[in-house]
């Protein structure tokens, strides 16, 4: 959380991206999902679910949905708000 806060603070001060619609949300969602995806490798999987596709857990799948949602939101923003 602290690393993500520092990255978002740096982006805000460098590019002033808070004035651009949906840019902060899409960047936050993508970075948060990517960081959670990396952390999920250190956690044990849920006992009733276990591993899905040999290496991935349900947390990985949900993080991938977050990352893809952030990328989709970024593309949506470019298409309709530029």
C-alpha positions as CSV (number, residue, x, y, z in Angstrom):
1,X,0.0,0.0,0.0
2,X,2.8,2.4,0.9
3,X,4.6,1.7,-2.4
4,X,1.4,2.3,-4.4
5,X,0.8,5.5,-2.5
6,X,4.3,6.8,-3.3
7,X,3.8,5.9,-7.0
8,X,0.5,7.7,-7.2
9,X,1.8,10.7,-5.3
10,X,4.8,10.9,-7.8
11,X,2.4,10.6,-10.8
12,X,0.1,13.3,-9.3
13,X,3.0,15.8,-8.8
14,X,4.7,15.0,-12.1
15,X,1.8,14.9,-14.5
16,X,-1.1,16.4,-12.6
17,X,-3.3,13.6,-13.8
18,X,-6.1,14.2,-11.3
19,X,-7.6,16.7,-13.8
20,X,-8.0,14.1,-16.5
21,X,-11.2,12.0,-16.1
22,X,-10.8,8.4,-15.0
23,X,-7.0,8.4,-15.4
24,X,-6.2,8.1,-11.7
25,X,-8.8,5.4,-11.2
26,X,-7.5,3.3,-14.1
27,X,-3.9,3.6,-13.1
28,X,-4.7,2.8,-9.5
29,X,-6.7,-0.3,-10.4
30,X,-4.1,-1.6,-12.7
31,X,-1.2,-1.1,-10.3
32,X,-3.1,-2.4,-7.3
33,X,-4.0,-5.6,-9.2
34,X,-0.4,-6.1,-10.4
35,X,1.0,-5.7,-6.9
36,X,-1.7,-8.0,-5.4
37,X,-0.9,-10.6,-8.2
38,X,2.8,-10.6,-7.1
39,X,1.9,-10.9,-3.4
40,X,-0.4,-13.8,-4.1
41,X,2.6,-16.0,-4.9
42,X,3.7,-15.7,-1.2
43,X,0.3,-16.6,0.3
44,X,-1.1,-20.1,0.7
45,X,-4.1,-20.9,-1.4
46,X,-7.6,-21.2,0.1
47,X,-7.9,-24.7,1.4
48,X,-11.2,-25.7,-0.3
49,X,-10.2,-24.2,-3.6
50,X,-6.5,-24.9,-3.8
51,X,-4.6,-24.2,-7.0
52,X,-6.2,-23.5,-10.3
53,X,-4.2,-24.3,-13.5
54,X,-1.3,-25.7,-11.4
55,X,0.3,-22.4,-10.4
56,X,-2.5,-19.9,-9.9
57,X,-5.0,-19.4,-7.0
58,X,-8.4,-17.8,-7.0
59,X,-6.6,-14.6,-5.8
60,X,-4.5,-14.6,-9.0
61,X,-7.6,-14.9,-11.1
62,X,-9.3,-12.0,-9.3
63,X,-6.2,-9.9,-9.6
64,X,-6.1,-10.5,-13.3
65,X,-9.7,-9.3,-13.5
66,X,-8.6,-6.1,-11.7
67,X,-5.7,-5.6,-14.0
68,X,-7.8,-6.1,-17.1
69,X,-10.5,-3.8,-15.7
70,X,-7.9,-1.1,-15.2
71,X,-6.6,-1.5,-18.7
72,X,-10.1,-1.5,-20.1
73,X,-11.0,1.7,-18.1
74,X,-7.8,3.4,-19.5
75,X,-8.8,2.5,-23.1
76,X,-12.4,3.6,-22.4
77,X,-11.1,6.9,-21.1
78,X,-9.0,7.5,-24.1
79,X,-11.9,6.7,-26.4
80,X,-14.5,9.0,-24.8
81,X,-12.8,11.6,-22.7
82,X,-9.9,12.9,-24.8
